[in-house]
């Protein structure tokens, strides 16, 4: 009888010991899981902080490379009576705003500023209609010309972004071989692709630029690498938001936008005489003494 009682007592004590060990094990598991959860939350929070930091850094830091000879976001040409030449400038520092051309420092009677897209057929019409007389005025020293290449017509090139690639190519020339810019400008309009076609591919674009005279390896590599693609986007954004070379014109009206001494030309783009009359009228205003 005693042995039976002792056996039952031993089994109860053993059961209590097992229950105690299970409770302690459960407590240890609970504590361990709590530590893991807290650690996971901390890791997750650190990950969120890292992502937010990267987003902020990326939003406030730009890798845009600024080209030489385009401090105003346009390339400026003047003449001395016999030749037409670009005005050279250093590349702006990263994140620096463009510097408006100081037209008061120019000897030219009028300052002509154009905002053009190399995929824009109306720009092509204006350029081919007026290129000869504008070049003549600038060469003679009667005017200066500032060309701003922008890109608003990527949508008409079947996904190839020809407008942006052509603008980048032009800026590559402005940076590395500015003396050939006018020839390249003329060639880009002369070989402008039809709207809603893929346009020139990169090898064809490089050949066009090289055939126009900008045949350096630097220019070719710049076109291949799309070195100034971000700059083109930034410059386009500025223009389309109304940042124009005028104190009175603050709304972008599309391409081409043509300003003469800050006044918007609104005449026919295919009428050289109409544009010449507008330039003459603005020039007369500039030379007429204020009463």
PyMOL commands that set and color helices and strands:
alter all, ss='L'
color gray80, all
select helices_A, chain A and resi 2-60+103-105+121-140+154-156+162-176+178-190+202-211+217-225+229-240+272-287
alter helices_A, ss='H'
color red, helices_A
select strands_A, chain A and resi 75-79+84-86+110-116+143-149+257-260+263-264
alter strands_A, ss='S'
color yellow, strands_A
deselect
rebuild
show_as cartoon
